[in-house]
Every structure is written in C-alpha cells, then in structure tokens.
Amino acid sequence: MSGQINAFEMAQKQFDGVAKQLNLDPQISEALRWPMREFSFRIPVRMDDGSLRVFQGFRVQHNDARGPNKGGIRFHPSETFDTVRALATWMTWKCAVADIPLGGGKGGVIVDSASLSTVEKERLCRGWVQNMWRNIGPRQDVPAPDVGTTPQMMGWMMDEYSKLVGQYTPGVFTGKPLGGGGSEGRTEATGYGVIYTVREAMKHLGMDSTKSVAALQGFGNVSQYAAIGFVEMLGGKVACVSCWDRHDRTSYTYSHKNGIDPRFLLSITDQYGTIDKEKAKAAGYIIEDGDAWITKEADVLIPAALEGQVNADSVKKIHSRVKIVAEGANGPTTPEADDFFKANKIFNIPDFLCNAGGVTTSYFEQVQNDMNFYWSKQEVLEKLDAKMTSAFHGVLDMSAKEGVYMRDAAYMVAIDRVVKAMQLRGWV
Ligand code: NAD
C-alpha cells in the first residue's frame, strides 16, 4: 500500500476541496478536518483455552454539533486508527446530508471475527463496552454493526451498557435484532433507500422507470433490496446482479434473458451473499465473469459491493445507454471515473446520499427505543422514503444553484449544515 493515500488523508482532501469552494473560514476548516475526540484502548479477553489475548480497540467521535455521534463498530484484522477516523468523518457528512440530528462516529477492533468462538466474541464485545461506556449513550454516541459485527453483538453490547448504567437502555446501540430492540424495515432500508433516490433521479431526468433497465454489482444486503425495489417499486427490469462466490473465490455476474427475478435469486443466496450457481443455472440464468455487470446495456448502474469498482479501467466499458450511477456501496467510484461521468453527462447519486437509508433507519430505531413505542414496517418505510426524497432534492437544488456535480453538492449541503449547527451552538 506504500505510496497510496490513506483513507483519512483522502477524507481530509475531499473536505479541503469543498471547504475551498465554500470559502470556509480556515479556523472552522481546521475544526472539521480532525475528529473532536478519539479513544484508543486495549481489551483483555479470556479465551476458551484459558489463555489471555489483548485486542486493540478504537472509537472516534468526529463531530457532534448536530446530535449524538453515530456510526458502526468494525471488527477487522487490518483495522487502523486512520481508517476509523476517515469513516467517522464520512458519517458526519452522511448524517448531515440525510438531515438526521446525529453526528459522525466510528469504532473498531483489530481482530478477525471468524477466528473467535461465540463466547469469545461476546467477551470481546462486552470488553469494548467496559472501556467506552462513559463516553457512549443515547445522548452521546450511538454505535451500530458494521464489517465483522452483527445484530447479536449489538444485543450483547447493549446488555453490557445497560448493566453498567443500571437501567435498560436500548437506544445506546442500533442494528439490534428484531425482538431485542431492533426496528422493522432495517433489513430493507439501505437497498430501498437507494431506489427512492433512483426514482427521484429518473423523475428529474424525465425517464420512464417502467422502461428502464438496471445492472447491479453485488448481491448482499444492499443489492438484494435495491434489485427488489427496482422491480417492485419502479416496475423496471434488472439485467444482472453479481456476487463473490466464497466457495471458489471468484466473482460472477448472473443475468437472465427476461431480466432477473430478485426474489428467486434471494431464495438461493446464502447469508454471505453467494448465489447457488447450480440452482441458478437450472433456472435458466446465464453466468458470466464478475466484471460483466458493468458492460450491460442498462440505464442505471448500481455498484453495491465494494469500493473502487468503477475506476479508470472499468468505466470505459460502461454502455452508452447508462444515464444514472447510484452508489449503493461506500466509495465505489474513483476520481478518474468521476471525471468520465462529468464528461459524459452521467448523473451520479453519491454514496453518502444514496446509501443513507441504513443510518436513517438506525436513527428511527433509536427514536423508537427512546419512546419505547414501535412502528410497523410500513410506517418505517414511509418515513424513510420521505427522508430520502427530501435529502435527494436538497442536494439536487444545491447542485443546480451552485452549478456543481452531485457529489460536490452533497458535500456542500452537509458541510453547510454542520457549520451552521456549530455556529448556532457558539462553537465557532
Ligand atoms: P454484504 O456483505 O451483505 O454483501 C456484499 C456483496 O458483494 C455480496 O453479494 C458479495 O458476494 C459481493 N461481492 C464481494 N466482492 C465482490 C466482487 N469482487 N464482485 C462482485 N460482487 C462482490 O454487504 P452489504 O451490506 O450489502 O454492503 C455492500 C456495500 O454497501 C458496502 O460498501 C457497504 O459498506 C455499503 N453499505 C451498506 C449498508 C448496509 O446497511 N448494509 C449501509 C451503507 C453502506
């Protein structure tokens, strides 16, 4: 990785660019370039064989001018403080662009989750909370699951926090299991949120969604519900989805001559997002190389797997029919691909707007926990649609007003809102 810019430097660079365009006071910029608070701690865990292992834990609270910090906890072997800092910064902008009253945070532990037994994982989760409980809470900082962490882990963490503070406090963690303080609609939230923004983009561009075709990368949580939403809510056709096959460690694209049936594919996909090749083949699916998704004749591309997938090389393979790129994944587009979109007038829905449905529903979960009153799935999804639609138009209006690309407009909306909150609170 030497010579490559690290994630936090990239987050600062993106911010600097927009701060310049916004003519932001240099001292305010300085306050926003860095997290407000950072925690680094060691977590001793008794292993099943009686030995002791010490893990490195982090939590970064980037900015809480608009409300409690919000963001996931990642358990990953190559986690670094700078990755966590970058992700915390991006959460500040994501919550602000979605206009939910939360700030940005992120946490992590350097560990390969899969190497731990269930009981060891539970001890590690409880250890994380024992280090952080004084600095998290429904009014301070509300973590959630992320890479390597699960709803069950949030359940243990919430339980540990509740024990330490002496009262049941479900609103301290979101992404909890249903029946354990979780919210209806969370599973669908990010994918459906992507589709609400695609729907608005199509209206803006005067496209008929029922005559539209989408090509998706990935078939995990985001892509599954984006594909279902594209077919069921918009009446469009999904040409293909792709996935990483964890058995032969190769990626594949799945298409069907009539368009894919996302609910059928979901029924033959495992919990890690790997589609059963044999069952797909038997149902008439065409299986191609993993990169084929980007070449399909489609109006809408939805990269919803990994970062950096739409890049200088792959962007050249995009079909001339493509009008919208909706970023379901975090960071799927490189700056070179952004230049290509601009040059070819391809409408971009930037990641921190497009996939904000997840954090918005996490916010709804916290609201329901605090009220101790739970909404139906329909109520959650209606509220989500209203939030996503309004967030999309806030960015679109800024883009028109300032004559800037959607990604820059999204940053402008977000930074504007955070700076305003800091000013109203008398911080700057
Ligand atoms: P997931 O783990 O459920 O699914 C990932 C999918 O991508 C799987 O189908 C996997 O097989 C596929 N994949 C992996 N490598 C691939 C490759 N090389 N080619 C093709 N497919 C590949 O993950 P997810 O929750 O759907 O998240 C996807 C992206 O969306 C990530 O960038 C994540 O950070 C982002 N995101 C997720 C949420 C959420 O609520 N789940 C919210 C915001 C952003």
Boltz pocket constraint, residues with backbone or C-beta under 6 A from the ligand:
constraints:
  - pocket:
      binder: B
      contacts: [[A, 186], [A, 190], [A, 217], [A, 218], [A, 219], [A, 220], [A, 221], [A, 222], [A, 223], [A, 242], [A, 243], [A, 244], [A, 245], [A, 251], [A, 252], [A, 271], [A, 272], [A, 273], [A, 274], [A, 290], [A, 304], [A, 305], [A, 306], [A, 307], [A, 328], [A, 329], [A, 330], [A, 331], [A, 355], [A, 356], [A, 358], [A, 359]]
      max_distance: 6.0
